[in-house]
Amino acid sequence: MSAAARPPAMSDVAAVAGVSHQTVSRVLNDHPSVRPETRRRVLDAIAQLGYRRNTAARALVTRRTGTIGVVTSGSALFGPTSTLIAVEEAARDASYFVSVATVARWEVEAVRRALEHFMSQGVEGVVAIASHDDAVAAVQDFASPVPVVMVGPADLPGPVHSVAVDQVAGARLATRHLLDLGHASVLHLAGPVDWLDARSRVAGWEAELRAAGIEPGAPVAGDWSAGRGYEVGRELVASGLPSAVFAANDQLALGLLRAFAEAGVRVPDDVSVVGFDDVDGSSNFYPPLTTVRQEFRTLGARCLATLLAAIEGEHVAGALIEPSLVVRASSGAPSH
C-alpha cells in the first residue's frame, strides 16, 4: 500500500500538530495534563487528516476493547425497545461501543451462538434484555467468561447480575390510585403469563388489593396487544362493566378505550382505565391515559453502572428502579 493510500496514523497527527506521539495519545484519552492550546492543535490535526483510532491495536495493548454486547429478542414492544435504547445511550455516555445481537427465539443454542459471537469480539461484558422465562433460562445456561447483567428479573443468583424496574411497585401504584379514588375493587387485564413483567404486575395488583382488605378475583388473560384489549372491552360491555380496570400495558388500555367508546361507555364516568408504560402518545389517547411510567433512562444508566462495576471486579448487588404514576383524565371517582 502506498503512503498516500494508507490511513493516517497517530504519528501523522503528531507531525501535523507539532507535538509528540505521547501528547496525541493523551489527547485521545482525555488526559487532564494537556494544555488547552495543545489539545486544540491535536484535535484540529485529527479533523484535518480524518484520523480514526485503531481500536483493535489499542485492545492488544490494553486488553480492553471498550465494547459491550447486548443480546435482545429484537421485539418491537415498547419495554424491550426502550430498554435497548437506554442501555445504548448510557454506554455511549461512558465511551463504550455496543454490539447488538438479536435472537428470534430465546433458545439455549441461539443464545449460546450470540454470546460466543460476543466473546470472539472481545467484549468486556454483556447485557441481556430478558423479558420472559425462556430468556432467563437460556442466558443462565451459558458459562460466560465476562460479567453478565440481565435486565428484567428482579433478583437472580450469581454470577448473573440483575437490574429491573420494580414492576410490583408499579402495579401497586396503579391499583392504589384507583382504590383511593373510591373504587370498591379493580379488575386487572393481564399480560402473557410467561413474561416476567406481566407476572410481577399481577402480583402487585393482588398485593395492593389484599392490603386494602379486598380479595382479588382471577385476572383477565391477555397479551400485550390493543386487539386483545378491544376484545376484552367488548366482552366487559356485554357481561357487565367493572368500575375500574388496570391494564398491564398501554396498548391493552388503548383497545379497552376503543371498545368502550364504540359502546357509548364514558371513561372515566362509567369506568376508569389505567395502563402501564406511558408510551409515546398515551397523553393523546381519548381520554388521555393515566398510566405507570417506567424510568428507562435511569434503568439504562444503572444497568451500565452495574456492568462496569462488575468488569472492574467490584461486588455489585441487584438494583430495582422505582416507577412513577402519571395521572391523566382516564381515571376518576366512581359515579355511583
Secondary structure, 3 states (H helix, E strand, C coil): CCCCCCCCCHHHHHHHHCCCHHHHHHHHCCCCCCCHHHHHHHHHHHHHHCCCCCHHHHHHHHCCCCEEEEEECCCCCHHHHHHHHHHHHHHHHCCCEEEEEECCCCCHHHHHHHHHHHHHHCCCCEEEECCEHHHHHHHHCCCCCCCEEEECCCCCCCCCEEEEECHHHHHHHHHHHHHHCCCCCCEEECCCCCEHHHHHHHHHHHHHHHHCCCCCCCCECCCCCHHHHHHHHHHHHHHCCCCEEEECCHHHHHHHHHHHHHCCCCCCCCCEEECCECCCCHHHCCCCCEEEECCHHHHHHHHHHHHHHHHCCCCCCCEEECCEEECCCCCCCCCC
